[in-house]
Amino acid sequence: MNVKNYLMEGISKGTLHMSLLDPDKQTPDEAAAIASECKKAGTDAIMIGGSTGVTQENLDATSVAIKKATGLPVIFFPGGPQALSAHCDAIYFMSMINSTDLNYVMRAQIHTSLAVRKLGIEPISMGYIVVEPGMKVGEVGKADLVKRDDLKKAVSCALAAEYLGMSFVYLEAGSGADRPVPPEMIRAVKEVLSVPLIVGGGIRTPEAAEAAREAGADMIVTGTFLERCNDSGLLNRVVKASKGS
């Protein structure tokens, strides 16, 4: 499966929903169970990753369990070069555009590029932009956070990512954020981009998902919400609001 083509085809029909699971937060079997519920709700792909705690062992085991349980594309969402898995269908080969640490801008990518090729993982280039509050990913990635009202900086970062040839742009408020990326920022960024826009962080209600979709997000990611949600009805509503169905 060519994952990028799968996502692009899906986007041509409407907004997609992607589920993000951290292999450090639950066992592989628990992750597979959550992913199965997400599939029933209508999620389009499963992302695996976290800012800390991801190891070769838990990444491999979680990827295998999720693929077996769901059959959905599994995309590795890396927090650094410490682990890679041939069991993932694709990897977001991303640069944190507003990091102050060159390791997150380009050095880690240089370090892992040959390994990605050798393992045969499909790389999908992505410009990753961390917005306030940023949470753990902003801290670990030493991000110069985009302030929530700084639309010019958000647009500039996103456009720079596109001009550098990135296939996707991702606006990230941070896992567990108390506030998602503002709709007005999503709208401003979407207006200048010709590549798909992913939005994640702090989306835990149907209303927040709907606001992101209506503002122009092409793909909406929910993560921490999935790990904490015990209400299948709420999960269904959040996924459906993300997709507009």
Secondary structure, DSSP 4 states (H G I P E B T S, - for coil): --HHHHHHHHHTTS-EEEEEE-TTTS-HHHHHHHHHHHHHHT--EEEE--SS---HHHHHHHHHHHHHHH---EEE--SSTT---TTSSEEEEEEETTBSSHIIIIIHHHHHHHHHHHHTPEEEEEEEEEBTT-HHHHHHTTB-PBPTT-HHHHHHHHHHHHHTT-SEEEEE--TT-SSPPPHHHHHHHHHH-SS-EEEESS--SHHHHHHHHHHT-SEEEE-HHHHH---HHHHHHHHHHHHT-
